[in-house]
């Protein structure tokens, strides 16, 4: 859960978790609260921005045969981060590589809800590549639907079903 310094809007939740799950670990600061809040504020003010989808796609290409969820080296299958039935877009920016077990477990569910609710895993331990894609997709969706300022109190509510 973001600190009280982070307003409870869709946009703020997305930017906070982007700073926490993507920027901070990449910078070697995964649990540095001051660094995370600084990056969140810089994202919010437009001083820095989320990277393009290319960053996650490059990371995927560097990990052939590795499941993005459990990190096992095995044969993988393409899996959507956000299923099309839930409004996920068609394209490589919504695809990751998963082992057969993770792909079957996730099925046709949205990534964050599957991870946090079905698996009972911590939202602060979301895998980096699908988390980055999910947050960028959510930001785009809320930007075009003019809902970045809508109330949000949980990361599980960023992609409406």
C-alpha positions as CSV (number, residue, x, y, z in Angstrom):
1,X,0.0,0.0,0.0
2,X,1.4,3.4,-0.9
3,X,2.2,5.8,1.9
4,X,-0.2,8.6,2.9
5,X,1.9,10.9,0.7
6,X,0.5,9.2,-2.4
7,X,-3.1,10.2,-3.3
8,X,-5.6,7.4,-3.9
9,X,-6.2,7.8,-7.6
10,X,-5.7,5.3,-10.5
11,X,-2.8,7.5,-11.8
12,X,-1.1,7.8,-8.5
13,X,-1.3,4.1,-7.8
14,X,0.1,3.2,-11.2
15,X,3.0,5.7,-10.9
16,X,3.8,4.6,-7.3
17,X,3.9,0.9,-8.2
18,X,5.9,1.7,-11.3
19,X,8.5,3.4,-9.1
20,X,8.4,0.7,-6.5
21,X,8.3,-2.4,-8.8
22,X,10.2,-1.3,-11.8
23,X,12.5,1.7,-11.2
24,X,13.7,1.0,-7.7
25,X,14.9,-2.6,-8.3
26,X,16.5,-1.6,-11.6
27,X,18.4,1.1,-9.8
28,X,19.5,-1.2,-7.0
29,X,17.2,0.5,-4.5
30,X,14.3,-2.1,-4.1
31,X,13.4,-1.2,-0.5
32,X,14.7,2.4,-0.3
33,X,11.5,4.2,0.6
34,X,12.9,7.7,0.0
35,X,14.2,6.7,-3.5
36,X,10.8,5.2,-4.4
37,X,8.8,8.3,-3.2
38,X,11.3,10.5,-5.0
39,X,10.9,8.6,-8.3
40,X,7.1,8.6,-7.8
41,X,7.1,12.4,-7.4
42,X,9.3,12.8,-10.4
43,X,7.0,10.6,-12.5
44,X,4.0,12.6,-11.2
45,X,5.6,15.9,-12.1
46,X,6.7,14.8,-15.5
47,X,10.4,15.1,-14.8
48,X,10.8,11.4,-15.7
49,X,8.5,9.1,-17.5
50,X,7.7,5.4,-17.8
51,X,9.9,3.6,-20.3
52,X,8.5,2.4,-23.6
53,X,7.2,-1.2,-23.9
54,X,10.6,-1.9,-25.6
55,X,12.3,-2.2,-22.3
56,X,10.2,-5.2,-21.2
57,X,10.3,-6.7,-24.6
58,X,14.1,-6.5,-24.6
59,X,14.2,-8.1,-21.1
60,X,11.9,-10.9,-22.4
61,X,14.3,-11.5,-25.4
62,X,17.2,-11.8,-22.9
63,X,15.5,-14.7,-21.1
64,X,14.5,-17.3,-23.7
65,X,13.0,-20.4,-22.1
66,X,12.5,-18.8,-18.7
67,X,9.0,-18.4,-17.2
68,X,8.4,-14.8,-16.2
69,X,6.4,-15.8,-13.2
70,X,8.2,-18.7,-11.5
71,X,11.6,-18.2,-13.3
72,X,12.0,-21.8,-14.2
73,X,14.1,-22.6,-17.2
74,X,11.8,-24.7,-19.3
75,X,9.7,-24.7,-22.5
76,X,7.5,-21.6,-22.4
77,X,4.2,-20.6,-24.1
78,X,3.0,-17.0,-24.9
79,X,0.6,-15.8,-22.2
80,X,-1.3,-12.5,-22.1
81,X,-0.7,-10.2,-19.2
82,X,-4.3,-8.9,-19.5
83,X,-6.6,-11.2,-21.5
84,X,-8.4,-9.8,-24.5
85,X,-11.8,-10.8,-22.9
86,X,-10.9,-8.1,-20.2
87,X,-9.9,-5.5,-22.7
88,X,-6.3,-6.4,-23.0
89,X,-4.8,-5.3,-26.3
90,X,-3.6,-7.5,-29.1
91,X,0.2,-7.3,-29.5
92,X,3.6,-8.2,-28.1
93,X,3.3,-5.5,-25.4
94,X,0.7,-7.7,-23.7
95,X,2.5,-11.0,-24.1
96,X,5.0,-12.8,-21.8
97,X,6.5,-16.2,-21.7
98,X,5.2,-18.6,-19.1
99,X,5.8,-22.3,-18.3
100,X,2.9,-24.6,-18.9
101,X,2.1,-24.8,-15.1
102,X,2.0,-21.0,-14.6
103,X,0.1,-20.5,-17.9
104,X,-2.5,-23.0,-16.9
105,X,-2.8,-21.6,-13.4
106,X,-3.2,-18.0,-14.7
107,X,-5.6,-19.1,-17.4
108,X,-7.7,-16.2,-18.7
109,X,-7.2,-14.0,-15.7
110,X,-5.7,-10.6,-15.3
111,X,-2.1,-10.9,-14.1
112,X,-2.2,-8.9,-10.8
113,X,-5.4,-10.4,-9.5
114,X,-4.1,-13.9,-10.3
115,X,-0.8,-13.2,-8.6
116,X,-2.2,-11.5,-5.5
117,X,-5.6,-13.1,-5.0
118,X,-5.4,-16.6,-6.5
119,X,-1.8,-17.3,-5.6
120,X,-1.9,-15.2,-2.4
121,X,1.5,-13.7,-3.3
122,X,2.6,-10.2,-2.1
123,X,1.8,-7.3,-4.5
124,X,5.2,-6.0,-3.7
125,X,6.8,-9.1,-5.2
126,X,5.2,-8.9,-8.6
127,X,7.6,-10.1,-11.3
128,X,9.3,-7.2,-13.0
129,X,8.5,-7.8,-16.7
130,X,4.8,-8.5,-16.4
131,X,4.4,-5.8,-13.7
132,X,6.0,-3.2,-16.0
133,X,3.8,-4.2,-18.9
134,X,0.7,-4.3,-16.7
135,X,1.3,-0.8,-15.3
136,X,1.9,0.7,-18.7
137,X,-1.2,-0.9,-20.1
138,X,-3.2,0.3,-17.1
139,X,-1.8,3.8,-17.5
140,X,-2.8,3.9,-21.2
141,X,-6.3,2.5,-20.5
142,X,-7.0,5.1,-17.8
143,X,-5.5,7.9,-19.9
144,X,-7.8,7.3,-22.8
145,X,-10.8,6.7,-20.6
146,X,-10.1,9.9,-18.6
147,X,-10.1,7.9,-15.3
148,X,-6.6,8.6,-14.0
149,X,-8.1,10.8,-11.3
150,X,-10.7,8.2,-10.3
151,X,-10.5,6.8,-6.7
152,X,-8.3,3.7,-6.2
153,X,-7.4,2.0,-3.0
154,X,-5.8,-1.2,-4.2
155,X,-3.5,-2.3,-7.0
156,X,-6.0,-5.1,-7.7
157,X,-8.5,-2.4,-8.9
158,X,-6.3,-0.9,-11.6
159,X,-7.8,-3.0,-14.3
160,X,-11.6,-3.2,-14.1
161,X,-13.2,-6.5,-15.0
